[in-house]
Amino acid sequence: MFFEMSKLASKSAKRRIPTNASRTTKSVHQSPSTKDTKVLIETPDQVFAEYVTHAAAAGTGRRIHHLFAGRLVAKGGQIKLLRESMNVLAAVQALNPKGATGLPPPPAEIFSVPSDYVS
């Protein structure tokens, strides 16, 4: 998956930032769309956004709608810092055939936030 940060890219082209989401889910991968991305902070040198990815875990077939948060800091057109966070419990429920030990069995479709969540 790629998260585009055109405001912090060079003037000649958009910079595409790969995230770690593609390593945890291998099939039916879809990058976040504009409707699934909400920029919460935007300054000339940094941006913070939340974005939802939609994928199916290759090992279990479970669908996951996963909320990520990302902060990117740039200086002189170069990325100086990229941090992302995610709900690891939702990832465990999607990737592990038995879900997370001690929790109720996971459903076939997992949301890392309520389906009606709005940033």
C-alpha positions in Angstrom: 0.0 0.0 0.0 1.1 3.5 -0.6 0.3 6.7 1.3 0.7 9.8 -0.8 2.0 13.0 0.7 2.0 15.5 -2.2 2.4 18.5 0.1 5.8 17.3 1.4 7.1 16.0 -1.9 9.5 17.7 -4.3 7.9 20.2 -6.7 8.4 18.0 -9.7 6.6 14.8 -8.6 4.5 13.3 -5.8 6.4 11.1 -3.4 4.9 7.8 -2.6 5.6 6.4 0.8 5.3 2.6 1.3 3.8 1.4 4.6 4.2 -1.8 6.4 0.5 -2.8 5.8 1.4 -4.8 2.7 3.7 -7.1 4.7 0.8 -8.2 7.0 -1.8 -8.8 4.4 -1.0 -10.3 1.0 -4.2 -10.7 -0.9 -7.1 -8.4 -1.9 -5.0 -5.4 -0.9 -6.3 -2.0 -1.5 -4.7 1.4 -0.8 -6.7 3.9 1.2 -8.9 6.1 -0.9 -9.5 9.8 -0.4 -12.7 9.0 1.5 -10.7 6.7 3.9 -8.0 9.4 4.6 -8.4 12.3 6.9 -5.6 14.8 7.3 -5.8 16.1 10.9 -2.6 18.4 11.0 -0.9 19.9 8.0 1.9 22.5 8.1 4.6 23.4 5.6 7.0 20.8 7.1 4.7 18.0 8.5 1.4 16.2 8.2 -0.5 13.9 10.4 -3.4 11.8 9.0 -5.6 8.8 9.8 -6.3 6.3 7.0 -8.2 3.0 6.7 -6.9 0.1 4.6 -9.1 -2.7 3.4 -7.6 -6.1 2.9 -8.0 -9.8 3.4 -5.5 -11.7 5.5 -3.9 -14.3 3.2 -3.7 -17.0 5.9 -7.2 -16.8 7.2 -9.2 -15.0 4.5 -10.6 -12.6 7.1 -11.4 -9.1 5.9 -9.8 -6.3 7.9 -10.6 -2.6 7.8 -7.6 -1.3 9.5 -7.1 2.2 10.9 -3.6 3.6 10.7 -2.2 6.9 11.9 0.8 8.4 10.2 3.1 11.4 10.8 5.5 12.6 8.2 8.1 15.3 8.8 10.1 16.8 5.8 12.9 19.3 5.5 14.2 20.6 2.2 12.0 18.2 0.2 13.4 15.2 2.0 11.6 12.9 4.4 13.2 13.2 7.9 10.7 11.2 9.9 7.9 8.8 9.1 5.9 7.2 11.9 2.8 5.0 11.6 0.7 3.3 14.2 -2.0 0.7 14.0 -4.3 -1.4 16.2 -2.2 -4.6 16.6 -5.0 -6.5 18.3 -7.1 -6.1 15.1 -4.2 -7.4 13.1 -3.8 -10.4 15.4 -7.4 -11.2 15.1 -7.2 -11.1 11.3 -3.9 -13.0 10.8 -4.0 -15.7 13.5 -6.4 -18.6 12.7 -7.5 -18.7 16.4 -7.7 -15.0 16.8 -6.2 -13.5 20.0 -6.0 -16.1 22.9 -8.4 -15.2 25.7 -10.7 -13.3 23.4 -14.0 -14.4 21.9 -13.5 -16.1 18.5 -13.2 -13.4 15.9 -15.9 -12.8 13.3 -15.2 -13.2 9.5 -14.9 -9.4 9.2 -12.9 -7.2 11.7 -12.9 -3.5 12.1 -10.1 -1.9 14.1 -12.6 0.9 14.9 -16.4 0.9 14.9 -17.7 0.9 11.3 -19.3 4.3 11.9 -16.0 5.9 13.2 -15.3 9.4 12.0 -11.9 11.2 12.7 
